[in-house]
Amino acid sequence: MKKIFLVSTTALILFSCTNLQTQLPKQTQVVVPSVKNPVLQQDSFFLNESGVAYLYDLTQRDLASNSIREYLPSQIMAPIEVYAGETLIINNINADRVKMISSPIKSDYTFNITNNSLNFNSLYQGEYVAEIYRGFTYIGTVKIKNKLKYNFTEKDNYAIILNSYNNKNLDLLVKSAHLYLTAFPTNSNQKDVAFMVLDLSSTSENKVLINKEIRYLKENFSLNEDEKIKLLSFEEKATSGSFVINNYYLDYNRNNLKLNTEIVRAIKAKNSATLDELQFLEKFYSDAQSPELATLIGSLYSQNGDKDKGNYYLSLAGSTSAPSLITTPTEIPTSTLIDQTENDAVPVISSSSDSSKDMANGIEALNRKSYNEALIFFNKAQNSSTNISELNFYRGKTYFSMNNFDKALTDFEKINVLDENTSELYYYLGVIYHKKGDIEKAKDYLRKSRENNPSNTWGRKSSIYLLKL
């Protein structure tokens, strides 16, 4: 029993949203309330620095007791009180599932129904509200007040946290922060406290604590750009060279220029990249083109064995170390563009079968939303395509999907053969001109899309879009 208690204590010191329920031994004590809905008392406790360790030990002792508090089904519709760390059980209820309505913390609590038995357990003080159902039939709403046995003020607790942080006392900070989280989980200072713990943990190179604090912050808070940069820096430091950037950071947003730049720096520093990281770099390159970034992307793709993409980006950077056979739209000679517009063709450099294969690969990549990969294939197909209108349509569609409306418009305006994609093309042109502020031209194209095929997807989308103009 002593060994299990020590493991639980160690886990709690880590001050994170680890699922502590899985760490508890089987409950052994059962408390059956003697009154219908008892109000559980809390002992007042004046909290100072010397008392933090004592109160912390008391809470661990209560946790180690693993008490069960059992209520009757008839008591379920009134607010029910339970001490933090106790397991609440209500047997023989006419329900089989729970729908959470509110809780003081987003995760790390148990609230479920198994075999007609409701089970609840949480370390965090506050009210937990859930609706219970049998199948799809609503049975009622359960409100559980989870209470600490000890009552102390938020002001005293937070003052100790600030002092321990300023004095770089990690042990006191972690224990006082743990008390703060269990007692006041909804307090607006919780994010700041977590960053304090993270900061001192980083200084002491406590990698386990760093990673757990990062996870807690990601799961429970909406972080701004600067806060994400801080997390990225802490995470990079804690991984010692084996750093793989989490998709949490790779959810690309062109408005987060500082964060995007920091991610590029981190990838460059480790000189390796996962596929997700490379796709992030490509999205960033679409908005912030530079020879340096193109060189980085090209080198990393080559390193990962994708020579086509590697050569393509190295050619964009003007590198001579890996010459590219790929021609980008901006590199096509003016005379060729004139020929393309007038004759719907360009000089043939490679076989038409290669062009068809590149077109098929490009369309497949476009359907997967791998837009930069699609552009590589479409640009390769340009040299030998016998259907330039089709090429310009799909490449323009790719640029449209990347919100690069100017390049999309350039491709769309070269199309002179209309086919089954006409309604879709007119829809894209309507949206683009709306984005550019030309409302009359936008309406004209959207009407054309609707008139071309009012019953297909694009005709219907055009009708809906027209309602907004």
N, C-alpha and C positions, 0 to 999 in steps of 0.2 A: 504493500500500500504506500509506503514511503517513497519508493522509486517512482510510482505513478504520479504522486503528488509533485515531485520535483520536476518531472517532465512537463506537467501542466503549468507549473509556475514559470518555467523557462519559456514556454510558448507565450504565456501572457505578457511577459516582460517585453516581448517583441512588438507590442502595441500596434497591432494591425488587425485587419478583418479576417484573420485565419478562422476557419470553421472550428471553433473550440469545442463544439458539441461532440465532434468525433474523437476528442482527446479524453473525454471523461469516462471513468470506469462505470460499471453498471450501478444504477441507483439502489440504495439499500434502505433508506429511511422513508417512511410514508407518514405524511401529516394530513389528517382528515379534519377539516374545519368543524368546529363545534357549533358555530352559528351559520345561518344561511349564506350570508355574504360578508365575511369579516373584513374589517379595515386593518391592515397590517401596520404596526407601529414602526417608527424609525428612531434610533437612538441619535441624539444630537452629538456632534463631534466637532470640536474646534480644531481646525487643520492648520498646523504650522510645519515648518521644514522637518523638525525632529519627529513629528507625528506621522509623516507620509509613509515611512517604512512600516510603522506599526499598523496603520489602517490598511495598508496594502496587504500585510500578512493576515489580518482579520478577514479580508475579502477572499483571500486564497483558502483560508481555513473553512469558510462557509462553502466555497466551491467544492472543496474536497469532501464535504459531508454528503454531497450528492442526494439531497432530499427530494422526495416526491410529494407534491401537494395535490390531493385528489378532491375533485368536486363532483357533484351529482348532475345528471342531465337537466334536472329542473332548475339548476342555478345558472345555466349557460346564457340566458338572455339578459341577465343583469351584469354590470361591470364586475369582473373577477380580479382579485389581487393575488400576486405571487411575488416572492422574493427573488431578486436577480440570482441566477445560478440554479434555482430550484426547477424541477421539471413538473409542469402542470399536466395532469391527466384527467380526462373526463371520459368514462367508459359508457358504452351502450347508447351512443347518440344516433339519431336517425339521419345520418349524413355520411357522405363518402369523399367529399373534396372541399378544399379551402380556396377562396379567392382573396388575396391580400388587398386591403384598401389603403392602409397607412401603417407606417412603422417609423420609429425614431432613427433607424439606420437601414441602409439599403440591403444589406446582406448579413450573414453570420447570425442567424437565429433559426430555430426550429418552430414551425407552425404548420402542422399537417394532420390529416385524418387517415388512420390505417386500421382496417378491420373494425370500423365503427368506434374507434377510440381516438379522441383528439389529444394531441401531444404538443406542448409548447415549452420552449426553453430559450432563454436569452440572458446574456450578461449585462445588457444595456438597458438602463432605466428609461421608462417612458410608456406610452400607450400604444398597443398593437391592436389594430382593428381588422377583422376579416369577415367576409360573408361565407356562410357554409351552405352547401348544396347536396342534394341527393340527385345524382344525374344532372339534369338541367333545371331541376326544381329548387327554387330558393327556399331555404329553411329558416334562416335568421342571420343576425349579425352578432359576432362575438367581440367583446372588448376586454382586453386583458391589460391591467396596470402592473407593469414590472417594476418593482421597487428595491432599491438598496436597503439594507438593514441600518445603514448609517446616513445621517443627514448632515451635510456640511455645505458651506457656501461656495458658489462659483467664483466669487471675487477672491476668496482666500486661496482656492486651488490654482487659479490662473496666476496670481501673484507669485506663487512658488514656482510655477512653470517658467515664468519670465526670469526669475532670479537664478534658477538652475541653468537656464540657457545662457544667460549673461556670464555666469561663473564657470561655464563649460563643464558642468557636473552631469555627465550623461546618465549615470545610474539614477540620480534623483529626478532628472528630467523624464526618463522613461516611466518611472513609477508614478510620478505625479500626473503625467500625461495619460497613463492608463486609467487612473482614478477619474480624471477629467472626462475621458471618453465614455466610461461606464456610467458616470453620474449625469453628464450633460451632453449626450450624443448629438443633439440638434443645435448646440450653440454655434454661432457664426465664427467663433475663434478656432474651431476644430482644424480647419485647413492650415491656418498659421501655425498651430501647435505641431501638426504633422511635418511641416517644413522645418520647424526647429529641430525635431527629433532627427529628421533626415540630414540636416546640416551637421549636427554633432556626430551622428553615426558615420558620415562620410569622413569627417576629420579623424575619427578613430579607426577607419577602414573596416567597420563592421558590415560586411557585405550582405549577410543574411538579413540584418535589420534594414539596410538600405533597400534591398529588393522588396521586402514586405511593406515598407512605407510607401514605396512607389506604387505598388499594387493597390494599397489602400486609397491613395490619392486618385488614381485612375478610376477606380470603381465607384467612388463616392462623391466626386466633385467635377464640376465643369471648369476646366482650367483655361486660362487665357494663354496667349502666345508666349509671353515671358515665363510663365510658370512651366509650360511644356519644355521650354529651352532649359530651365533649371533641372527638370526631371531627366531630360536627355543627357545632360552633363553628368549627373549623379549616376545614372545607369551605365554610361560609358566607363566611368571610373571604376565601377564595381565589377565589371566583367573582365578586366585585364586582358584585352586583346582578342577575346572570343566574342566580340560585340556583334550581335545581330539586331538591327533596329526593328523594334516592334511595330506592327501595323498601326498601332495607336498614333504614332507620329507620321506615318506614311499616308494618311488620309489627306490627300493633297488639297490645299487651299491657296490659290494664287495671292490672296490678300495677306498671308502670313509670310512676308518676305524674309523677316529675320529668322524665323524658324526654318524655313526652306533652306536658307543659306547655311544655317548651322547643321542641318542634316547632310548637306553636300560636304561640308567640312569633315563631319564624322566619317562619312563613307570614304572620302579621300584619305583620311588619316589611317584607316585600317587597310586601305589598298585592296579591298575585295568587296563584292556585293552579291546579295541574293537577287532573285528575279524580281521580287517586290521592290527592292531598293532601286534596281535598274529602271523599273517602270516609273518610279517616283522621279528619278533623274530625268527621264524622257519628258514627263509632264512639265517639270520645271523648265527644261530646255525649250519647250514650246512657247513659254511665256517670257523667258529671259535667255535668249540665245547669245552664246559667247564661244569663242574658239576654245577657251580653257575647259568649259563644261563639255563641249563636244568631244574634246580630246579625252577627258575622263571617261565619258560614256563609251566611246569607241574602244579605249584600252581595256575597260572592264568587260565589255562584251567579247572582245578578242580573248581575254584571259579565261572567260567562261566557255569558250569554244564556239561562239556564234560569230564566225568570220564575216558573214554578210553584213550584220548590223555593226560589227566593229569597224569594217572598212567604210561603211556609209557615214558613221559619225566622225571618223578620222578625216574623211574627205571634206566634211562640213567645216572641220577645224583647219583645213588647208595643210594637213600633215602629208609629208612625202614618204613617211616610213611604211605606210600601208595604203598604197594608191587604190582608189575606188573606181569601179566601172559604173557606179550609180550616178545618174544625173538628176539634180533637184530642179523643181520648176523655175527657181530664180536663176539657175545656171544655164537654161536653155537659150541658145542664141536667138536674137530678135528675128532673123530670117526664118528660123524654124517655126517660131510662134506664128508668123504670118502664114506660112505654108499650112500650119495646123488649122488655122481659122478658116482659110479659104478652101482647102482640099480635104479637111477632116482626116489628115494623115500626116505622119512624120517619116523621115528617111528610115528605112529598115536596116537595123544593125544586127539583130539576131533573129532567129526563126520565130514564126508566128506561134508555133507550139509552145515555145518558151514563154511568149507573151500571154498565152491563154492560161498557162500554169501559174504565172505570176499574178494574173488577174484573179484567178480562183483562190490563190493563197491570200491575196489582199482582202477579198470579200470575206473569207473565213475569219481573218484577223479582225476585220471591222465588226463582224457579228459577235466576236468575243470581247469587243471594246478595247482591243489592243491596238490603239490608234496609230502610234508611231510605227509599229510593226507593219500595219496596213500601208502606211505611206511608203515604206521601203519597197514593198512589192509593186505598188502602183507606179512609183517612179521608175522602177526597172522595166515594167511593162510598157512604159511610154515609148521606148526606143523602137518597138516593133509592133505595136498594137495596130490592128486594122479597123478598130472601132474607137476612135478618139472620143466620141461623145460619151460612150459608156465609161471609158476611163475617167473623163473629167467629171462625170456624174458621181462615181463612187469615191473619187479623191475629194471632190467638193463635199460630199456627204461626210467623209472622214473629218475634214477641217471643220465642218458645221458641228459635228459631235464634240470637237475639241474647243468649241466656242471661238474659233478663229474665223470670224465671219468675213473678213476682208479676203483671205485666201480662198474661202469657200465660194465667194461671189466671183472671184477671178476665174475659177474653174467652171462654175455654172454658166457664166456668160459665154463660154466657148462652145457650149452644146448647141448644135444646129440640127440634130436628128432627134425627133421626139418618139418615144415608144411607150411601153407599159409603165415606165417610171415618171411619166409626164406630170401626173397629179402630185406625186411626192416632190418632184422638182419645184413645181409652182408653190407648194407649201413652204419649202425651205426658203425660196426667194421672198415670199411674203413675210416670213419671220425676220429674215435678214434686213429687209428694208424698214420694217417696223423698228428693229434695233437701231438702225441708222437714222431714224426720225422722219423718214419719208412715208407718211401715213397713207397718202393716196396711192402710191405705187404698191405699198404693202397690201392694201385692200384689193387692188386690181389683180395681183397675183393670187391672192387667196380666193377671190371669186373665180378665177380661171381654174384653180385646183378643184373647187367645188363643182363647177360646171363640167369639167372634164370627166369626173367620175364621182357623182354625189354620194354613191352608196359604199365606196370603199373607205378604208381607214383614213386616208389622207384627205379625201373630200369631206368626211365628217369632222376631222380635226380642224380643217380650214373653216368650216361653218362655226365651230365652237370658238376658234381664235377671232373670227370676225366680230363676234359678240363683244369682245373686249376692246375693240377699236372704236 
